[in-house]
Amino acid sequence: MDQASVFAWQPSSDPDAGQSVSYIFELVLGSVTWEIGTTAGNASVPNQELYDAIFNDQAQVEITGEWLVRATDGIDTVASATRAITVNVEALGTDQGADVPDVYALHQNYPN
């Protein structure tokens, strides 16, 4: 489970010439919070961390939370609207290939 879930947004631009915009991505799932600083228009959270957050919060199969992005130029900070998210353990790919058999066999039907 080396993959990550990517959260993306439309990058902002600062109207003041020469100032760059950086972002703070915040994700809250149950009792676990991630805050990731970035200058890109996306942030990623490792699926293993999401999986651990779900099972550390009363061993649920899925959990609902919210995420938002704050954009700042170092002087002013603007927050996005808060978005709801539901994370399901099965969608994280924790058991990839677990249901694929190692051996296949085809036999003739009897008495056909």
N, C-alpha and C positions, 0 to 999 in steps of 0.2 A: 504494500500500500504506500508506494513512494509518490503517488500523485498528489496534486493540490487542487483545491477549489478556488477558482479565480473570480474575483468581484471586480467589475469594470464600470467606469463612468466616463462621461464626456469631459475631457480636460477643460480647464478654465484658462482664461488669459487675463493678465492684469492690465488695466487701461493706462497705468503709469509706465512710461517707457523705461526699459532696463530692469524691471523688477520681475523676478520669477515667482511662480506659484508652486507651493508644496502642499501636500495633502496628508491628513490624518484619517485613516480608515478605522472605524470602530465597529466591532461585531460583538454582540452579547447573546450568548446561548445559555439559558439557565443561569447558573451561578458563575459562569466563566466569561471573561471579557478579554478581547484582543484589541490592542491599539497598535497600528502599523503606520509608520511614517514613510512617505514615498514622494517622489517627484513625477512619477508616471501616472497614467490614468487608470491604474489597476493595482490591486493587492491580492496576494494569494495566501491561503491558510492551508497547511498540510492536512490531508484527509485523516491522518492518524490522530492529529490533535482534535479534530471535530469528533471523531469516533470516541476518543477518550472523554471528551466533554459530555457526550450523550450518556455514556455508561457511568460516569462519575455522578451524574445527576439522576440517581435512582434507577439505573439500569433500564432506561427507556429504549424503545426501538426508533423513535423519532423525537425531535425536540423543536420547539418554535422559539424564535428570537427576533432580533432586529439588528439592522446595520445602517450606518450613515457615514458620510464623508464630510470632513471640514477642510475647506480650502483657505490657505493663508499666504500672504505675501510678506509676513513678518510684522506687519503693522495692523492690518485688518484681518479678521477671520469670519468666514461665512459658512454656515452649516447647511447641508442638504436636508431634504425631507427624510424622515426615518422610514426605512423600508422593512417590511416583514419578511421573514425567511423561515422555512421549515426544512430541517435536515433529517433525512432518513438514512439509517445505517446501511440499508441495502444499496442505496444509490452511491455510497462512498467507495464501492468496489473492494470491500474487506475480504470477501471470499471469492475472488476472481478465479474461475476455473474449478471451483469446488464441486460443481454439479456436472462436470464433463467426465464421462467414463474413460478409463484408460484402454479398455478393450471393447471392441464391437464384434458381434457375431450375428450372422443371418442364417436362419435354419428354414428348411422347407416345411410348409404347413402339412399336417397329416390329418385327414386322408386325402387331401386335394391333390 
